[in-house]
Amino acid sequence: MKQLQNKVIKFRDERGWQKYHTPKDLAISLSIEASELLENFQWKSDQEAIVKNIENIKDEMADVLIYLLMLSKELNVDLEKAVETKLQKNAGKYPIEKAYGSNKKYNEL
């Protein structure tokens, strides 16, 4: 993950874009890119969206990850550690014996 983050930061810095990439603006951009990803599925079944838009879906997924990597760099967040920590929290909220096969939120289990 760190190697990919370094490539993204190098790309950004070579273009002098760091001044535009404040945490607030990166978070906004991340949300916008996630919305652009959603647009590929709007008014279509999953299968139809995938067949028609897979290349654009890949591009939008990459954009989401790029902004997330830049935001994590700006906030000095180790994404791998953050994911591990969040998985541990979720394991407590969603124990297998209660959550298996259920789509209920943790407070409804």
N, C-alpha and C positions, 0 to 999 in steps of 0.2 A: 504494500500500500504506500509506503514511504517513497519508494522509487517512482511510482506513478505520480504521487503528489509533487515530487521534485521536477518531473517533466512538465507538469501543468504550470508550476510556478516559473520555471525557466521560460516557457512559451509566453506567459503573461509579462514577465519582466523584460524580455527581449523587445517587446512592443511598447514598453513604458505605460502599461495599464494599471500598475499597482495603485496609483493615486485615486483611481475610480473604485477600487475594490475595498471599501470599508466594510466592516461586519454587517452594518445595516443594509448596504446596497447588495452585498453578496447574498444575504438572506432573502431580500426581495427578488433578486435574479433567480435564486434557487426555486422560489415559489412560482415564478413566471414560467420557468422551464418545466416544472412539474405539471403546470396547467397545460403547456403545449403538448406534453406527453399525453395527457388526458384527452385532448382534442382528437387524437388519432382513434379513440374508442367511441367518441360521441356519436350517437344515433346508429351504431352498428353492433352486431353481436361480436363476442370475443373473436370468433374464428374469422369473420368478415374483416374486422379491423386488422388482424394479424396478416391475413392474406394480402389486403390492399396496401397496408402501411408499414410493413415490417422494417423497411430501411429507415423510414422517418422515425419509427419507434426507437430503433437502435440509436439514431442520432440524438434524440431527445433524452434518452436514458443516459447517454454519454454526457450531455450538457448538464444534467442534474448532478452527476457524479463530479464533474469538473468544478462546478460551483461549490459543492460540498467539500471537496478537497481544498479549494482556496479558502473557504470559510474556516475550516479546521486549522489551516496554517495560520490565519490571522488571529484566531482565538487560542492558539497553542493547545489544541485538543488532539490527543492521540485517538484517532477513530477506532483503531483496533481495540484499544483498552476500553473505550466508551461502549463499543458493541458488546464486549465481554461483560462489562458491568451491567448493561441493560438486560442482557440475556439472563444474568443471575437474578436481577429484580423480577423479570417476567416469570422466571421459574417459581419464584415465591408466590406471585399473584395467580399463576396458572399451573397448579400442580397437575401432573399427568392424570392422576386418578379422578380429578374433578373436571379437567378441561378437555380430555381426549374426545375428539369428534364433536365438540360443542363450539358454537359460534357466540356463546354468551360472554359478556364482559366479566372481568374478574369479580366485580361486586355483585354479580348475579349468579355466580356458581354456587 
